[in-house]
Amino acid sequence: MKRKKQIILLAHCILNVNSKVYGLAGYKSSLKDLVGFLMDQDTAMIQLPCPELEILGLKRWGHVKDQLDYPFFRESCRSLLDPMIRQIRMYRENNYVLRGVIGIDGSPCCGVHRTCRSSAWSGDFLDKEETWEKIRQMHWAKEPGIFMEMFQSMLREASLSLPFFSVDETDSAGSLPALIKQLAASFSKNQSDSEIS
């Protein structure tokens, strides 16, 4: 049997750019350099569901975390993540190595270290000046998006832990070399730790 028993979980749009809000795609289909690196490391990939696509559809406008922070959206994220928690537990119990989770910094859902926020981001677009004022009030916050926040919380509830990494949504290609270096260091450390134990 050739399986390496190594797995990493990826934000949905890393493998399927078509799920992103129209206009945000910085690549044609998937992040090839990242996927290629993971394949070279013999690491299988699990694609996380995209809650924005599931709940808001393909023709959605761009959102901020504040808009998605309401009970139904959080409950929906939990429902989408339940199978992931079950799978992680099952893989761990069968001695698979879970390498971590890769999210998308800047996303209102899948940001890991950074998300977009604005308490003013609501209403209509009829008044041009009002709309531009709302846009000016949008800012980056050093916190996870709703989906990754829920994922981290559910992992803690299940007494599971995984490292979280991220691609920068504002410069996906430019952020890859640093991410790949970080992943390589993490994979190497995990390999050394398993050899010692």
C-alpha positions, -999 to +999 in steps of 0.1 A: +000+000+000+015+033-011-007+058+009+014+083+029-015+090+054-009+128+053-038+152+049-044+190+048-077+208+047-081+237+023-105+266+020-128+258-009-116+285-033-080+273-032-091+244-054-120+262-071-116+299-078-151+299-094-167+300-059-153+335-051-172+367-054-171+378-090-141+401-096-119+387-068-103+359-086-065+364-088-059+330-106-077+310-133-088+278-116-068+267-085-036+278-068-013+255-088+020+263-070+004+255-036-014+224-049+018+212-066+038+217-034+013+196-014+013+169-040+051+168-040+049+164-002+026+134-007-001+153+012-038+146+003-062+176+003-097+179+017-117+207+002-137+225+029-172+237+019-177+274+010-205+288+032-208+320+012-215+300-020-239+276-002-259+303+016-255+334-006-250+319-041-227+328-070-243+362-077-236+376-042-220+410-035-188+412-015-195+409+023-178+418+055-176+397+086-202+419+104-229+411+079-223+373+084-223+374+121-258+364+128-273+331+142-285+314+110-251+319+093-232+307+123-255+276+126-251+269+089-213+271+093-216+246+121-237+222+100-212+224+071-183+218+095-198+189+115-186+163+089-151+178+089-148+174+126-160+137+123-135+131+096-106+147+115-114+126+145-116+094+124-083+101+106-066+108+139-079+077+155-064+057+125-030+073+128-032+097+099-011+129+100-033+160+098-010+188+085-034+216+092-059+240+076-052+266+050-076+296+049-078+329+029-067+360+047-090+389+039-121+367+035-151+375+058-155+337+062-122+320+056-097+346+069-073+331+095-052+361+106-071+389+089-107+396+078-127+426+065-150+445+088-174+474+088-204+481+110-217+504+083-217+478+055-255+474+050-284+491+032-288+501-004-266+516-030-290+544-042-270+573-027-235+574-043-219+595-016-234+573+012-221+542-006-186+556-009-186+565+028-195+529+036-167+517+015-142+541+032-153+526+066-144+491+056-112+480+073-089+450+080-092+434+114-066+410+128-090+382+135-104+351+118-135+352+095-167+336+107-162+302+092-126+298+104-136+312+138-163+285+140-139+258+128-114+267+155-141+268+182-155+234+171-120+218+171-115+230+207-149+216+217-139+183+203-105+184+220-087+185+186-061+208+175-047+217+141-023+245+129-039+272+107-021+287+077-033+313+052-031+326+016-034+364+013-065+371-008-052+405-019-020+389-033-026+352-036+004+345-059+027+369-041+019+353-007+026+317-018+064+316-014+062+326+023+033+302+029+051+273+012+082+281+033+061+281+064+044+248+054+077+231+046+091+241+080+060+228+098+060+195+078+097+190+086+092+197+123+062+172+124+084+146+106+112+151+131+088+148+160+073+116+147+107+101+143+117+109+179+084+094+193 
